[in-house]
Amino acid sequence: MTDINHTQYFKVETDNSVSVKEIIANVYEALTEKGYNPVNQIVGYVMSGDPTFITSHKNARSLIMKVERDELVEELLKEYIKSEGWK
């Protein structure tokens, strides 16, 4: 029987061959090419987790789903802070 007094740890191996920054750039480009507002669509995906906010054009939906949503937010926030010169 499992000891319920200890937290189980589960680790998922991620594909590090493409960076989060590259994924965001590719998804942004695909959304723009299809005529969507990429900022609104990416925000919709991050907030809801619903992949249908992202087009399947250029495999963008599959790409963005390779990254955890909190990683997307972290990367976007890091880039914003860097661009504002807060570091």
C-alpha angles and dihedrals in degrees: 000000000000119000104241092194093077129068115242117228122217123183125191118203110230130205105253094179090098121042123230088244091056092048092052090048093050093046091047091052093048092049091049092049090053092051099252126135097251095201093054093045095048091046089050090052095046093048098044106024088225107142092202087081086073122068120237088223110124089004090285095146093053091046097052092047089061088070127065112244092238088056089055091052091046093052093046092048093047091052092047092051091048092049091050091052094237093140 
